[in-house]
Amino acid sequence: MRRPRRSIALRYGVAVAVAALALFLTTQYAVMLGRSMFLLFTAAVMLSAWYGGFGPGVVTTIVGVLVSAFYLLPPAGSVAVRDPYDILELTIFLGVGVLISMLNGAHHRFADEIHRLNGELHQRVVERTKELEEANQALRVEIAEHQKAERQFAASNAELERFAYVASHDLKEPLRMVTSYTQLLARRYKDRLDADADEFIRYAVDGATRMQQLIDDLLAYSRVGARNKDIRAVDCNVVLNRVLLNLAAAIAESEATVTHDPLPTVTGDAIQLMQLFQNLIGNAVKFRGERAPRVHVGVARQHGAQDDWLFSVSDNGIGIEAQYAERIFMMFQRLHTREEYAGTGIGLAICKKIVEGHGGRIWVKSQLGRGATFYFTLPISSGDRQDGDAKGIVWGGMADSETHR
């Protein structure tokens, strides 16, 4: 965008007009001006150069020199000036006029360039503003669609969890009847039928038992999201002691040793945290090799954008191949047959859901045959603390809050 330019005729017309005005005023006040007759012509040059730029300023200067020589300086009626002083004055006036014209011409060029740059900048700002408005509009639409998809996903997930809970709950009673009658059939008619019948009954009992376990695990998984969490300060030492009591039979049978660091008090749901520790420690005891299991529960404070408690459950068991490190946290993902290790493949999926529901994350590091370490984080809140004075439980005839066997 350039500023409006005055026409050439107007600019040069003004130059001639102000020169004529200067001549008129100089002749009228010649006596008063005396030897300063070029004062009005200098003002005329300045005015025409300011208005029209370099060209009109030079025109006014030249016109001023010619009319001064012809009308004002002796000999009158001729431009041939003989007096050296008059020649010096004309020369000075000519130089000053040209200099004034040059300066004003440069000023005009700079002003035009500034106007041009301002115009380009304005145009770029307008274009960029338009682009940003379009991008913002597209972003608002994308955010709205994303929020809508999130709401739909949350509603679908909640509906799925309700369906899983209701379906699992409603299946328990008829399955309990099937299990009871197949077990009764097995007890009453064992060895009274042929070998094939005994085998068929055994398959039916085994299938019903596994179905019962699967439904129980599905109910446990659905309850993690369906029930309202009872959020409060939870002493993880107390939680771990209760878990070890629940696992006492498995620990004694496998001759396992479970140790732990002094654990912190965290903010969370005590029942879900107990389920989390029980699944991880139970897996560590179950997936053992030839050696007696050694399990350690550790914790450290992790500093970052958000301070977290970093828990770890490590063992000396059979380990996991790296390619399955993420797959094992999905539902019904088993790495072993039921004959090798019992279970439904839901335990770690429940752990993942519990940890993420508490604002943390869970992962595993392991090498096949060299044990595994499961890590999970829980956010640190203002009321959390870590101390070592949690009460132990009586285990093996002695109170011990750090080692259980």
N, C-alpha and C positions, 0 to 999 in steps of 0.2 A: 504494500500500500504506500504510494507516494503522495506527498502533499500536493495540492493543486498548484500548477505552474501558470504564471501570468504569460499572456501572449507576447510574442516578440515585438509586434507593433506597439503594444501598450508600454512595454519596458523602454523601448528606444524613444517613443513619443514623450514619455515622462523625462527622459534624459535631455532631449532638446528643449522641452518646456522649461525645466528648471534652469538650464543654461541661459535661455532667453530672459527668465525672471531675474537671474543674477545680473545680467547685463543691464536690464532696465533699472534695477535698484542701484547698481553701481553708478550709472549715469545720473540718477536723481540725487544721489548723496555723495557725489565725487568729492565735493569740498570737504565734507565731514570725514570721508574715508582717507583722503590724502594718498599716501604711498601704500595704504593697506587695501588697495582696490581688489586684490586677489582673495581677500577674506570671504566675500560672498560667493565667489566662484568655487573656493574650496568647500564651502558648505553645500553648494549645489552638487559638487562631485560626490561628496559623502552621501547626500540624499539619494542621488540616482544610482550609486553603487549599492547602497543598502537595499533599494527597492528592486533594481534589475540585475545586479551582479557585475561581473567584470566588464563585459562589453558596453553596457550603458554608461558605466563609470568612465571608461576610456573615451567614449564619444563625448560626454560632457566635458572632460578634460581638454580634448582637442578643440571642441567648439569654444571653450573658454579661452584657450590660447589664441585662436584665430581672431575672435571678436575683440579681445583685449588689444591685440596688436593692430587691428584695423581701426577700431573706434576710439580706444582710450590712450594708446601710447603714440607719441610723435614718431614720424610725421603722420598725421591723421589721414585716413583714406588709403593707407598702404600697410602691408604686413611686413615690410622691410624695416625692422627696428634697428636703430643705429646706436642708441645709448647702451653701453656695456652693462650698466646697472639694471636697465629694463630687460636686457637679454638674460641677465642672471636671475631676475625675478621670474621671467617666463620659464626658464629652465627648472628652477626650484618648484614652481607650481606644477609643471609638467611631471616631474619626478614624484612629487607628493601625490598628485592625482592618480598616476599609474599605480603607485604603491597602495593607495586607499582602495582602488579598484581591484587590485590583486587580493588584498586581504578580504574584502567583501565577497569577491568571487570564491575564494577558498571557504569562507564561511557558508556561502550558499551550497557549495558542493558537500561540505560536511553535514549541513542540515539535511540536504536531500538524502545523503547516505544513512544518516541516523533515522530519518523517516522510513527509508526503505527497510533497514534492519528491524525497526520497530514493527513495520507491517508484516515482515516475514515471521518475526517472533510471535506476533499476535495470531497469525495464521496457523503457526505450529501449535500454539497453545490451544486454539480452537479445535484443531484436528486431534491433538492429544487428549483434550478434555472429552471430545466425542468418543474416542477410542476407549478411554477409561470408563465413561458412562456405559458404553456397550459391554465392556468386560465386566463391570460391576453388575449390570443387569443379568448377564449370562451367569455370573457367579451366584447371584441371588436365586436364579432359577435352579441352578445345580444344587445349592444348599437346600432349597425347599424340597427338591426331588429326593436328595439324600435323607433329609429328615423324615420325609414321607416313607421312604423305603425302610428307615430305621424303625419307625413306628409300626409299619406293617410286619417287619421281621420280629420286633419285640412281641407284638400281638400273636403272631404265628408261633413263636417259640413258647410263649406262655400257654397258648392253647394246646400245643403239642405236649408240654409238660403236664398240663391238667389231664389230657387224654391218657398219657402214659400212667399217671398216678391212678386215675379212675379205672383204666383197663386192668392194670396190675392188681389193684385192690379187689376188683370184682372177680378176677380170675383165681384169687387165693382160695376162696371157699370151695368151689367145685374141684379145684386141683387137690385140695386137702382131702376131699372125699375119695378122689381117684387114688391118691397115695395110700390112704388108710386101707381101702379095700384091696388094693394090690398087695400091700404088706400082709394083710390078713390072709389073703389067698396064698401067699408064699408060705406063711407059717402053718396054715391048716393043711395044705395039700403037698407040702414038701415031701419028696420021696414016695408019694402015693401015686404020682403020675409017672409017665416015662420021662427020659432025660430031656427030650425036646421041650416038653411042657414046662419042666423046671427052668430050662434056659429062657424060654419065652417069658415066664413070670419074672425071672431075674432082670431081663431087659426092660420089662414094663416098670418094675420098681425103680430101676436105675434112671430110666427116662423121667419118671414122675418126680424123683428126688432132684434131678438136675433142673427140671422145669421149676420146681419150688424155689431152688436157689436162685435161678435166673429172675424169677418174679420178685423175690426179696431184694435182689440187687437193683432191679429196675425201680422198685419203690424207693430204695435209698437214694438213687440218682435223681429221681423226680422230686423227692422231698428237699434236696439241696436248694432247688430254685423255688419250690412251691411254698415252703414254710417261711414265715417271717423270722429273720435272724434276731436272736436275743443278744444285742451288742452290749458288751460290758467289759470291764477289765478282767482279763483271764490270766492266771498264773500258769505258765506252760509247764512248770515243774509238777504241779498238781495234776494237770491233764496227762502228762507222761506217766505219772505213777498209776493213774487209773487205767491207762492203756496197757501198761505192763501187767496189771492184775488181770485184765481181760485176756491177755495172751499168755498167761502163766502156764497153761497146759502145753501149748506149742513150744514155749521156751524150754520147759523142762524136758519135753520129749526129744528135742533136737540138741539139748545140752548147749544152748546158745548163751552168749554173754552180751549183755546190752549195757553200754556206758553212755554217759551224756555230760555235757558241760552244764554249768549253772544256766538255767534258761530264764528268759525275761518274762515280764508281765506285759501282755499285749492287749489291744482292743479288738474284740471279735466275738464270735459265737462259740461258746465252750464246747457244745455238742459236735459242731462241725469240725472244730480243731482236733477234738479227740478222734473223730473218724479219720481225719487226715493223717495223724500220727499212727493210728492203728493200722491203716492200710499200708503205709510205707514200711513200718517196722515188721508187720506181718509178712509182707512180700520179701523183706530181707531175710527173715527166718525161713520162709517157705522155699525160696529159690536158692538153695544152698548146694554146695558141692559135697565132696567127701569129708572135708574138714568141718569141725563144729562151727556154727555161725558166730561171727563177731560183728556186732552192730554198734555204731557210735552215732549219737545225735549231737551235732555241734551247732553253734550259733556265733555270728559275728555282726558287728554294726557296720552297715554299708553306707558310705557317704556319697552323695551325688546331688542331682537336681531335686530328688526327694530321698530323705533318709529312710532306710529300710533295715529290718532285721533279716539277715541272710541265714536261713536254717539249712542244715545238711543232714542227710541220713545216709551213712556209708556202710558198706558191708563187704565181706570177703567171699561172696557167693559166685554164681556161675557167670555173672556179667551179661551184657547186652551188646550186640553188634551196633556200630555207630549208625548204620542205615535205618535202624528201627527206633532211633532216639525220639522221633516225633510221633511215629505211628502208635507207640504203646500207650499214648494218652487219649487215643480215640476209643469209642465204645466197641466192645466185642472183638478187639484186636488181641489175639493170642499168638505167642511165639512158640508155644509148646502144645502138645496134645494133652487131652484130659487124663490119659493114662499116666503121663509123666508128672504133670502138676495139675491139681484140681483148681477150679475157678471158672468164672464166666467172662472175664476180660473187661469188667466194668470198673474195677477198683481204682485204677489210675485215672480213668475218666472222671470219677467222683472227686479224686484229689485235685485234678485240674480245675474243676468247676468250683470247688471250695476255695482254692487259692485265688482264682480270678474274682470270685465273689467278694473276697476281702481286699481286693485292689492290688494283688501281687501277681507273680508269675512263677512257673515251675518248669524245671528242665532236668535232664540227666546227663552225667558224664560216666562213661563206662568202656571197658575193654572186655571182650569175650574171654571168660575164664579167669578174670582178674578182679572181679567184684564190680560194684556200681556205687555211685554217689548221686542221690537225688537232692537237688537244691530247690528251695522255694523261698520267696520273699514275702514279708508282711510289712506294711507301712508302719513307721514309728509315729505314734501320736504323743501329745504333750504328757499324758499320764503314764506312758510306758516306762518301765525301768528294768534293769537287769541286776539281780542280786543272787547270792548263793545261799541264802538262809531258808530256802523252801523246805518244808517238812518232808522227810523221806517216808517210805513205807517199810513195814517189817517184811523182809524178803530173805528167805533161807535162814530165819532165826535171828537176823540182825537188822538194825535200821541203817539204811544206806540210801542217800539221794543221788548217788552218782553211778553206782555199778549194780546191775541186776543180773542174776543168773538163774 
